[in-house]
Structures are given as C-alpha cells and as structure tokens.
Amino acid sequence: MAEQLRPQPKYDAIVIIPYTSRIQGVARDKVIPERTANVTLSSYSAMTTEAARILYEDGAASHIIALGENTFGQGYPSTADRMKVQLVKKGVPKKAITSIGNLQDSDEQMDVLSRDLNYAFVAMDFHKGRVQQIQKRNNLEGNVQSAEHIIFDRLEQRHTDNPEKLKKIKTQLKRFTPIKLRGIETLVRTVNSLPSPLRKWGLDMFRKIRGGQTITDRQSLTSASKHLEVAQQAIREGKLKPGHITA
C-alpha cells in the first residue's frame, strides 16, 4: 500500500503556549501520598500540547515549537522539556520539535519567535484574547486557536454516533477553567493593553503580589515557590517519593 501523503502545511510552525508545570503528588497544596515528586505539565499545558499534536497529525505544519517556563528554577525540567517528552511519547518525531525553555511569561515566549513565519498558536480559550494582543504587538503572522475546540473537534470526529457523550464532554471542557482564573486573566489582559511603561510596571507588580511564577493549573492556582515548598515538606515527612524534586 502506498504511503499516505500528508497535506500541504498551512503554517510554518505550530506554537504551543505554555501554562507552567506542576509537581506530581501536589494538588491545591494538598499531598496525594505515595506519588513520585516529578515535574509534570499542568493540566492546561498538557491540553495545549495535545491540541498541537492533533494539528501536527492533521498536517497543519511540519514543525512544533514548544515554549515554556522554568517554573521551579534552572535546576528542574522546564515546561518546554516536559512538552517535548509528551509529544514524543505520542509519536511526534524529535526532529519535528523545537523546545525553548526559560521564558517566564507570555511576552518573553512570543518575543523569541521569528517575524518571518506564519504560525498556528495553540492557547487555552480563556487566554486566547491576550495571546492575540501580544501577537499583534509583535507583528507575528498566523492565528490563535483554542486547545479546547481542537480537542473537541477531534472527539466529535470519533464519536459522532454518541451525541450524549459529546454533549457531556463539551460541558466539561467549558467548566475546565475556574471563574477565579477567568477573573485574573481579565485583569491581566486589561493591564497588558496599557502603553509600554505602564504595562511593564503593572505586570511586574501583579507577579510580585502573586508571589512570583504562578502554577496555572485547574487544581493548583498558587505560587511555584509555595507548590515546591509543600512537595519538599512532604518528601521530608515520607509522604512523597523523591523524583525531580528532593527534600
């Protein structure tokens, strides 16, 4: 049988917008005993990564750029590293992935991209408006797509014979982002629309109030330093097994 030809790519690259990493065994600052304290993707980072894989599989682009933070500092795997691991596990060739870590916020992440390429940006739906703001400010070609919509469209293709199941999944996806996070995002998007000096001051103040890098996850909206502290204390008490994180 002849090998199936991939469609002509519409974009030069698929760009995954990251939402930090978290530590296995810690959720809402509570410990789930007996887990290994490894750095893993937040639920949102995992969703954008999966949505990017779907676009790649569908032939939207022949390359994926995984952007990411060093959520817990230089001594731990970056979000971009964890994204690459997930993509490779799901069958994306390593040579088709560029991972760029140590980019601590959305402005830094998109600033590293070439202005000469056309991108498919994959973001969570609650964050889509701010990504479009930054895209426009940086004169980046392409469009921003919702991870939830991409994933639901794929499920719809596979489960057209079960409308009740699809309806339930769609409802779950809509509820996947807490109201608290939507409120925070509205505030940050407003600050992000200010002129440059005010924008930088406002975003720096917001990060300071939040305690630095924030774990952006459905189950853990907390500072990375607090998240790490809870994990290290649990390791010392024998509740978690050391992994990437040690006591």
C-alpha positions as CSV (number, residue, x, y, z in Angstrom):
1,M,0.0,0.0,0.0
2,A,1.4,3.4,-0.9
3,E,2.3,5.7,2.0
4,Q,-0.5,8.2,2.7
5,L,0.7,11.7,1.7
6,R,0.5,14.4,4.3
7,P,-1.5,17.5,3.2
8,Q,0.4,20.6,2.3
9,P,1.1,22.5,5.6
10,K,-0.9,25.7,6.1
11,Y,1.5,27.1,8.6
12,D,5.3,27.2,9.0
13,A,5.0,26.1,12.6
14,I,2.6,25.2,15.4
15,V,3.4,27.2,18.6
16,I,2.4,25.8,22.0
17,I,1.5,28.4,24.5
18,P,2.6,27.1,28.0
19,Y,0.8,27.2,31.4
20,T,3.7,26.2,33.7
21,S,4.5,22.9,35.2
22,R,3.4,21.3,38.5
23,I,4.7,18.6,40.8
24,Q,3.1,15.2,40.8
25,G,1.5,14.4,44.1
26,V,0.6,18.0,45.0
27,A,-2.9,19.4,44.1
28,R,-4.5,22.5,45.7
29,D,-1.5,22.5,48.1
30,K,-2.6,19.1,49.3
31,V,-0.5,16.0,49.1
32,I,-1.5,12.8,47.3
33,P,0.6,10.2,49.2
34,E,2.9,7.7,47.6
35,R,3.4,9.6,44.4
36,T,6.9,10.4,43.0
37,A,7.6,14.1,43.1
38,N,8.4,14.6,39.4
39,V,7.8,17.8,37.5
40,T,5.0,17.3,35.1
41,L,2.8,19.5,32.9
42,S,-0.1,21.5,34.4
43,S,-3.5,20.4,33.1
44,Y,-3.6,23.4,30.8
45,S,0.0,22.8,29.4
46,A,-0.9,19.2,28.8
47,M,-4.1,20.3,26.9
48,T,-2.3,22.8,24.6
49,T,0.4,20.1,23.9
50,E,-2.2,17.5,22.9
51,A,-4.0,20.1,20.7
52,A,-0.8,20.9,19.0
53,R,-0.2,17.2,18.4
54,I,-3.6,16.9,16.8
55,L,-2.8,19.9,14.5
56,Y,0.5,18.3,13.6
57,E,-1.1,15.0,12.9
58,D,-3.6,16.7,10.6
59,G,-0.8,18.3,8.6
60,A,-1.3,21.9,9.7
61,A,2.5,22.3,9.9
62,S,5.6,20.1,9.8
63,H,7.2,21.6,12.9
64,I,6.1,22.3,16.5
65,I,7.7,25.0,18.7
66,A,7.2,24.3,22.4
67,L,7.7,27.4,24.5
68,G,8.0,27.1,28.3
69,E,8.9,28.4,31.7
70,N,11.5,27.2,34.2
71,T,8.7,27.1,36.7
72,F,10.8,25.9,39.7
73,G,14.1,27.3,38.6
74,Q,17.1,26.3,36.4
75,G,17.7,23.0,38.3
76,Y,14.4,21.4,37.2
77,P,12.9,20.4,33.9
78,S,11.3,23.3,32.0
79,T,7.7,23.2,30.8
80,A,9.1,23.1,27.2
81,D,11.1,20.0,28.1
82,R,8.0,18.3,29.5
83,M,6.0,19.2,26.4
84,K,8.6,17.6,24.2
85,V,8.5,14.4,26.3
86,Q,4.7,14.3,25.9
87,L,4.8,14.9,22.1
88,V,7.5,12.2,21.5
89,K,5.5,9.7,23.6
90,K,2.5,10.4,21.4
91,G,4.5,9.8,18.2
92,V,5.8,13.2,17.1
93,P,9.4,12.8,15.8
94,K,12.1,14.6,17.9
95,K,13.4,16.4,14.8
96,A,10.0,18.0,14.3
97,I,10.1,19.7,17.8
98,T,12.0,22.7,19.0
99,S,11.7,23.3,22.7
100,I,12.7,26.7,24.2
101,G,12.7,27.0,28.0
102,N,13.5,29.7,30.5
103,L,10.8,32.1,29.1
104,Q,8.9,33.2,32.2
105,D,5.9,35.0,30.7
106,S,3.8,35.2,27.5
107,D,5.6,38.3,26.3
108,E,9.0,36.7,26.5
109,Q,7.7,33.5,25.0
110,M,6.3,35.2,21.8
111,D,9.2,37.6,21.6
112,V,11.6,34.8,20.6
113,L,9.6,33.9,17.5
114,S,10.7,34.9,14.0
115,R,8.6,37.7,12.4
116,D,9.1,36.0,9.0
117,L,7.0,32.9,9.6
118,N,3.3,32.1,9.8
119,Y,2.2,30.4,13.0
120,A,-0.7,28.4,14.4
121,F,-0.7,29.4,18.1
122,V,-2.4,26.9,20.4
123,A,-3.7,28.5,23.7
124,M,-6.4,27.8,26.2
125,D,-9.6,29.6,25.4
126,F,-9.5,31.8,28.5
127,H,-6.1,33.1,27.4
128,K,-6.8,33.5,23.7
129,G,-7.5,37.2,23.8
130,R,-4.2,38.1,25.5
131,V,-2.2,35.9,23.1
132,Q,-3.8,37.8,20.2
133,Q,-2.8,41.1,21.9
134,I,0.8,40.0,22.1
135,Q,0.8,38.6,18.6
136,K,-0.4,41.9,17.2
137,R,2.1,43.9,19.2
138,N,4.9,41.7,18.0
139,N,3.8,41.7,14.3
140,L,3.5,37.9,14.2
141,E,1.7,36.2,11.3
142,G,-0.9,33.5,11.9
143,N,-3.9,32.8,14.1
144,V,-4.6,31.8,17.7
145,Q,-6.6,28.6,18.1
146,S,-8.4,27.3,21.2
147,A,-7.0,24.0,22.6
148,E,-10.4,23.0,23.9
149,H,-12.0,23.5,20.4
150,I,-9.3,21.5,18.7
151,I,-9.6,18.6,21.1
152,F,-13.4,18.6,21.0
153,D,-13.4,18.7,17.2
154,R,-11.2,15.6,17.2
155,L,-13.5,13.8,19.7
156,E,-16.5,14.8,17.6
157,Q,-15.0,13.1,14.6
158,R,-14.5,9.9,16.6
159,H,-17.8,9.9,18.5
160,T,-20.5,11.2,16.1
161,D,-22.6,8.2,17.0
162,N,-22.8,9.2,20.7
163,P,-24.3,12.7,20.9
164,E,-25.0,12.5,24.6
165,K,-21.3,11.7,25.4
166,L,-20.2,14.6,23.2
167,K,-22.6,16.9,25.0
168,K,-21.2,15.8,28.3
169,I,-17.6,16.3,27.2
170,K,-18.3,19.8,25.8
171,T,-19.9,20.8,29.1
172,Q,-16.8,19.5,31.0
173,L,-14.5,21.4,28.7
174,K,-16.4,24.7,29.3
175,R,-16.1,24.2,33.0
176,F,-12.5,23.3,32.9
177,T,-11.3,26.9,33.8
178,P,-12.3,28.2,37.2
179,I,-14.1,31.5,37.5
180,K,-11.3,32.8,39.6
181,L,-8.8,32.2,36.8
182,R,-11.0,33.9,34.3
183,G,-11.2,36.9,36.5
184,I,-7.4,37.1,36.9
185,E,-7.0,36.8,33.2
186,T,-9.4,39.6,32.5
187,L,-7.3,41.8,34.9
188,V,-4.0,40.8,33.3
189,R,-5.4,41.4,29.8
190,T,-6.5,44.9,30.8
191,V,-3.0,45.7,32.2
192,N,-1.5,44.2,29.0
193,S,-3.4,46.6,26.9
194,L,-1.7,49.7,28.5
195,P,1.2,51.6,26.9
196,S,4.6,50.0,27.4
197,P,6.0,51.6,30.6
198,L,2.7,51.2,32.4
199,R,2.2,47.7,31.1
200,K,5.6,46.5,32.4
201,W,5.1,48.2,35.8
202,G,1.6,46.7,36.1
203,L,2.6,43.2,35.1
204,D,5.7,43.3,37.4
205,M,3.5,44.4,40.3
206,F,1.0,41.7,39.6
207,R,3.7,39.0,39.6
208,K,5.1,40.4,42.9
209,I,1.6,40.2,44.5
210,R,1.1,36.7,43.2
211,G,4.5,35.6,44.7
212,G,6.5,35.2,41.5
213,Q,5.8,32.4,39.0
214,T,2.3,31.0,39.4
215,I,1.3,27.4,38.9
216,T,-1.5,27.8,36.3
217,D,-3.5,24.5,36.7
218,R,-7.1,23.5,37.1
219,Q,-6.2,22.1,40.6
220,S,-3.4,24.4,41.7
221,L,-3.6,28.2,41.3
222,T,-0.8,29.0,43.6
223,S,2.8,30.3,43.6
224,A,5.5,28.0,42.3
225,S,7.5,28.6,45.5
226,K,4.6,27.5,47.7
227,H,4.0,24.5,45.5
228,L,7.6,23.5,45.7
229,E,7.7,24.0,49.5
230,V,4.7,21.7,50.0
231,A,6.3,19.0,47.9
232,Q,9.7,19.2,49.7
233,Q,8.0,19.1,53.1
234,A,6.0,16.0,52.0
235,I,9.3,14.3,50.9
236,R,10.8,15.1,54.3
237,E,7.8,13.5,56.0
238,G,7.9,10.4,53.8
239,K,4.6,11.2,52.1
240,L,6.1,11.7,48.6
241,K,8.9,9.8,46.9
242,P,11.8,12.0,45.7
243,G,11.9,12.4,41.9
244,H,12.9,15.6,40.1
245,I,12.1,17.2,43.4
246,T,14.1,16.3,46.5
247,A,13.9,17.4,50.1
